[in-house]
């Protein structure tokens, strides 16, 4: 407790560079937390007990909430200092948003013909990447399920690879593939495929671990191969969830595909980045409307299909 109190006192010296209103706010909150910490220190020195009507003494459980709040506050103050948030700049430059919004109120609808081809590329890239990722995820989910794969070494290796794939952001994949295969939709398709593969594999093997294996064991006992037993006994149980998760991934990938163009992975994002750089906001708003309509339509269809599956 003393170390935490000392840390908070030292933290007060680090907020000198923060703007005056923010500094006063942080100082007031620091004083409140120091008082809370003093009360907490006094209370924890003596165990609080309560005597019931039958004479039994019950110890009151210690609450970690004050310490949790204290840690979150310290981390927030540290993050504030590192990011150098300038409230004055934030307030005075917020008016630029309305300048951009004003330009967007006069869209150039003729730009629709220019943006149509990149928008179709975005949809095709998302669909193909989602489809390939979902297909590859199915056999890997089988190997990553602890109730089907009884080899600890193989199980640990497969799950380690899946964790490794999920660690790398999809934008990094797109950038790597763009450097290898050149800028275009191929890089975006491969990035979406790996992202979908890693995400679906994890969600699917967790689903497989919750199903009933009675039918699988019985079919395997008749001499059938693991693949035959899996397709006969397990696939019917996980197929609704598998299709639902695949459609959900496709929804997510439509949004990702629009961003991947910023790193040269093709699609509407590449054109959007170019128009934003030239501040052609009356053309940007046309692409945003197109993107909204596409995403909304795909989400509605996906939601309807997933309801029918479940």
C-alpha positions, 0 to 999 in steps of 0.5 A: 500500500505504501508503495502505491501511495508513493507512486501516486505522489510521484505521478502528480509531478508527471502531469505538469505538462498537461493542460491546466483544466486537465491538470486540476481535474487529475489533481483533485482525483488524486487527492480523493484516491489517496484518501480512499487508500488511507481508509483502505489501509486502516481497514485492512489492518484489522480483520472485520468480523460479524457475529451471527445470532447463533454465535458464529463469527463470520469474516467479511470478504475483502473487496478488490474494487477500490484497488482495481479502481486505483490501478485503472486510474493510475494506468489512465493517467499514465496513458494520458501522459504518454499520448499527450492529449491536448484538450485545447487543440481538440476543442478548437480544431473540432470545427474542421469536422463541420467544414468537411461535413459541409463539403459532403452535403454536395455529393458528386453522384456522377462519380458512382460510375468510377467507384463501381468497379472498385466496390465490386472488387471489394465484394469479390475480395471479401467473398473469396477470402471468406470462402477459402478461409472457411474451407481451410478452417474446418479440418484444422478445427478438427485437429485443434479440438481436445476431445478429438485430437488426443495427442497433446503435442499435436494439439498444442502445436496446432493451437500455437499456430492458430494463436500466431495467425491471430496475433498478426493484424489483418492490415499487416498481412495485407501489407506483406502480401502487397509487397510480395505479390504487388498491389491489388486485390490478390493481396487483400484476398489472401489477407482476408483468407488468413484472418477468416481461417484463424478466427473461424478455426478457433470459434469452431473448435470451441464449438466442437468441444461442446458437442456430444461424441457418443455417435462419433465414438459408436461409428468409429467403433464399427471400423470407420475412419475418423474422417467418415465418423467426423462427417457422419456424426459431428458435421450435422451437429456443427453445420448450422454454427459453421455456416452462421460463423462463416456468414458472420465472418463475411460481414466483418470482412466487407468492412475490413476490405474497405480499409485494406486499400489504404495499404495497397490491397485493392478495392474501394479503400484504395480509391477512398484513400486517394480521394481523401488525400486530395480532399475531394470530399464530395466524391468521398461521400459517394463511396461512403454511401455505396459502402453503407448500402452494400454492408447494410444489404449483406448484413440483412441477408446474413442475419436472415440466413443465420436465423433460418439456420438456427 
